[in-house]
Amino acid sequence: MTTDLPGLSSNVSTDIAQRQPSNTNYVQNTGFFFTIQRLPTVQYFCQEANLPGMNFGEIIQPTRFINVKHPASKLTFDNLEITFLVDEDLANWREVYDWMRTIVPIEDSTNQINAEDQYSDSTLIILNSAMRENVLVKFKSCFPTALSGLRFLTTPSETEPQMATMTLTFDSYEIEKV
């Protein structure tokens, strides 16, 4: 017997004994690519990306005996965070810096870009155990809200590359099986 519940595939059985996964491979934390149209060098040096969580609140309906909870009507997404190696020319760090400066001008508004150019779509490509594209997470209307600074030291015991983290906000994302 199968179920027609929203959010479940139509071939999900209601019989617990029949609910064995068809794929027992797990997602690997190193199996991903991140692409963003506006930031090609950040894309190349990307080291870490997250699949943002989502949540919605609750509406409480008071009753005579207990409060009854119902799902709220708006989803809220966590931020998308991308960590990348910074190249020696700071080209990728400056890509984000320049983008942010054109969204919110610091000194004058002549460098400000059109509203539609403030956004860029991006995609998180999750690979399968054979390192082939498996799942696409498409983020709509991204723009940066934070860029970490760079810290320079004269006393490290080992030379480690500089890393920066950019925080992006977006309208929504869709998950698509390849």
Number of C-alpha atoms within 10 A of each C-alpha: 8 11 13 11 9 7 6 10 11 11 10 15 16 11 10 8 7 10 10 9 7 6 6 7 9 8 13 12 11 12 16 22 18 21 18 16 11 19 18 12 21 26 20 14 16 20 18 16 19 14 13 12 10 11 11 12 13 13 13 13 10 10 8 5 6 9 11 11 12 11 10 12 9 10 10 12 16 14 19 19 18 19 20 21 21 21 15 10 8 12 14 22 25 15 16 20 16 13 19 19 16 17 20 14 14 11 8 8 12 8 14 17 15 10 8 8 14 18 19 17 17 22 18 19 21 24 20 16 13 8 12 13 16 17 16 20 17 17 20 17 18 22 24 21 13 15 18 13 12 11 8 8 6 5 7 8 6 6 8 7 10 15 18 20 21 22 16 17 20 19 12 14 19 10 13 11 9 11
